[in-house]
Amino acid sequence: MWRFASPPRLTATTAGRGTRRAHVPGVSQPSEQGRVGVEIELGGLALERAAEIATRELGGVATAVSRYERSIETRWGQFRVELDSRPLKEIAKGWGARPSPLAELTADAIEAVAIEWVPCELVSPPMPRADLPVLDDVCRAFAEAGGRGTFDALRFAFGVHFNPELLDPRADVIRAHIQAFALLYRELVERLQVDPSRRVTPFIDPFPLDYLQRLMSEGYAPDLATLIDDYLRFNPTRNRALDMLPLFAHLDEARVRAVVPDPAVKARPTFHYRLCNSRVGDEGWSLLDEWRTWRLIETLASDAERLESARRRWRERTEPDLLDGLKAAVGWT
């Protein structure tokens, strides 16, 4: 279960010779503290095969939840392997109550099609950040067994979602992360080479211009209620590359549900970062490279001077070249 950790200590860090770079109050420098949940989509593997591989690599025990879902108990908690399609899972639950040869035949046909069209998804519990290399091993094992990522076919639009735990739920901390993401969005899309098949879907839409203007306005430092209201006004949807609804629902569920009653919004104390590609099977690809893009966002969010400078340049309609200056801080070369 997600719970907020204790707030981090206020910090500042030396930057350059004899200077100290200011940090957003309450935002610690990026570290390996805190936990993160991960969702990895892929094609090319039947559900049962993907579950077998994940169980072996994670050292867990698998249980069938339905024809389209498996749970794996591990030392980190419960992983899930599932076909990422709510209609399939709802049909499966109905068949579970009324088994029949016809239903079984139909299920076989649907599953055969699903391997080519519906992503199989590995969903992790909250894990220590330092343990993410374990999931890299799982991805390599998927690839060796024939797993495929988003670049393998035009019909694929597979992503990796990160759900990093928020260590300090104050409004200034959250606002800084949203602003940092918005400022980096364009560069990250280019550097990540986000698959066109994903960009034409609504699932990773950028923030609308009206909301960006609000975020970047001079002196924008709302309290938590106003921050949530502003977000809901311009983003009453889950379809954002940085989906804030889970976090805001955790902090003020009634406020969020009044605008977005969608039951698919699950309250939890995390950001929901959806921009990254799933490139299972691509030579040289690592899940950790995708994760480093979130670390870039954290790095900018923690740097008040650089963040304010980038916001000012955005207002002046110039393009802040942020990424190169941040990459070294997270070990991304």
TAQUICOR-V28627 format. One record per run of one state. SS is the DSSP state (a for helix, b for strand, c for the rest). FROM is the first residue (numbers start at 1). TO is the last residue. If there is no record, write none. Layout:
# TAQUICOR-V28627
ss=SS from=FROM to=TO
ss=SS from=FROM to=TO
This chain:
# TAQUICOR-V28627
ss=c from=1 to=12
ss=b from=13 to=14
ss=c from=15 to=19
ss=b from=20 to=21
ss=c from=22 to=34
ss=b from=35 to=43
ss=c from=44 to=46
ss=a from=47 to=58
ss=c from=59 to=60
ss=b from=61 to=66
ss=c from=67 to=68
ss=b from=69 to=74
ss=c from=75 to=76
ss=b from=77 to=83
ss=c from=84 to=85
ss=a from=86 to=97
ss=c from=98 to=100
ss=a from=101 to=117
ss=c from=118 to=119
ss=b from=120 to=123
ss=c from=124 to=126
ss=b from=127 to=128
ss=a from=129 to=131
ss=c from=132 to=132
ss=a from=133 to=144
ss=c from=145 to=147
ss=b from=148 to=148
ss=c from=149 to=149
ss=a from=150 to=152
ss=c from=153 to=158
ss=b from=159 to=165
ss=c from=166 to=170
ss=a from=171 to=192
ss=c from=193 to=195
ss=a from=196 to=199
ss=c from=200 to=201
ss=a from=202 to=204
ss=c from=205 to=208
ss=a from=209 to=216
ss=c from=217 to=223
ss=a from=224 to=234
ss=c from=235 to=241
ss=b from=242 to=243
ss=c from=244 to=244
ss=a from=245 to=251
ss=c from=252 to=252
ss=a from=253 to=259
ss=c from=260 to=269
ss=b from=270 to=270
ss=c from=271 to=271
ss=b from=272 to=277
ss=c from=278 to=286
ss=a from=287 to=301
ss=c from=302 to=303
ss=a from=304 to=315
ss=c from=316 to=322
ss=a from=323 to=330
ss=c from=331 to=333
